[in-house]
Amino acid sequence: MRNLKKVLSLVLCVAMMLSVMVMSTGATSFSDEDEFSPQYKEAAEVLTGMGVIQGYEDGSYFLPQRNITRAQVATMIYRAVTHDVNDTQTGIYKDYNKFKDVPSTDWSAGYVNYCANGEIIKGFTPDTFGPLKNVTGYQVLAMILRAVGYDANDEFTGDGWAIRVATTAQQLGILENVQEATLGEAATRELVAELIFQTMTKVDMVDYTPAFGYQPTWPRETLGEDEFGLTKGDRGTIDDWGRPGYVWSYDTGDKSTTIEEAALATYKTAVTECDVADDTTDKDATYDLYVNSDKNNAGEYTINATDTTTKIGAQGRLTEVYTDRIVMIDTFLAQVDSVKDATFDANGHTKTPATINLVVYDGNNSELTLTNGETNYPYTEDQMVLLNAYTKDSNSAKESGY
């Protein structure tokens, strides 16, 4: 092969870099995903997929740490309550003119007026809403709890209203991932997503009567189930490498969102079995082993909590430990041997697909040919690339196969 000596030299130089080049294939597609608090990502991903919350710059940025205004929260709650994630009906409500500081010409008039008419939101005074003011977590909770039927007895009004809101939310399980001390501060976009999502998925809608208090509506459903058919699928394998997770399904936007389960421990170099045990169960445990595959292709592996010498994983191999499985993903260095663009006939139909030939430095200099339909590969001959790939033969905790 061309320049083989030069390439092999490069292999040695790159080998020590590979551990930082292995990437996780999480569910989110946000460019600012590293800015999320881990406990709030699921809420942001699902609500964005549904269209209840919309990102910035064509949806590629969520801006999770940005503070949010009262008008923006009213917009999200309007979409959650009405199913109108494309905002096609907001013009119907823009002339309601409940608040002097939300004129019908304001972008938020339809959202705010709908929520005010439904008594989901309340103003600072009878005729002022404060649309540009930052919203607190307590205020968000009051809004979304009213949307599912609470506050029918005006318990979220008057002295101590915030404590009563937080107590209700705590009892309903909405605050499981939230530090209550943050609720009095200006809320971030990710916190608002969390509060709305937990309410939509955990809290049954209710009716109020003086005789019986709050009782679930019939049929008994959450707001998410009622408006969007929002359901959570069973845990299973959700990507090409065997990672576990589950799928939220709904009837708007992307139709579904895949959520990857958080690993108990992640390693990018070799690690002793006792250290794995310390980081996870702290005892002997047996796991299904997935090596460069979406199938349990490598049998079972038992971690010995007292073994201080045996190691699993390697430099250039991502090792992730979950409750029932260990997932191992190798990164391979490869050289582009040739690239051919797709060709088309006179009618514009694909005649030959885009093709790339690679020499993969997996210890056997395997030759690999890939096709990509009518989409051309953005690589050139002799270029070096990093890839993850299914492997065969001896997949194990120590051997990746070719």
Secondary structure, DSSP 8 states (H G I E B T S, - for coil): -TTHHHHHHHHHHHHTTHHHH-----S---TTGGGS-GGGHHHHHHHHHHTSS--BTTTTB--TTSB-BHHHHHHHHHHHHH--TT--SGGGGTT----TTS-TTSTTHHHHHHHHHTTS---SBTTB--TTSB-BHHHHHHHHHHHTTTTTT-TTSSTTHHHHHHHHHHHHTTTTT--GGGGGSB-BHHHHHHHHHHHHHH-B-EEEETTTEEEE-SS--BHHHHHH--EE---EE-STT--EEEEEE-SSTTSEEEEE---SEEESS-EEHHHHHHHTTSS-EEEEEEESSSS-TT-EEEE-TT-SS-EE-BTTEEEEE-SSEEEEEE-EEEEEEEEE--EE-TTS-EEE--EEEEEEESSS-EEEEEE-TTS--S--TT-EEEE-----S--SSS----
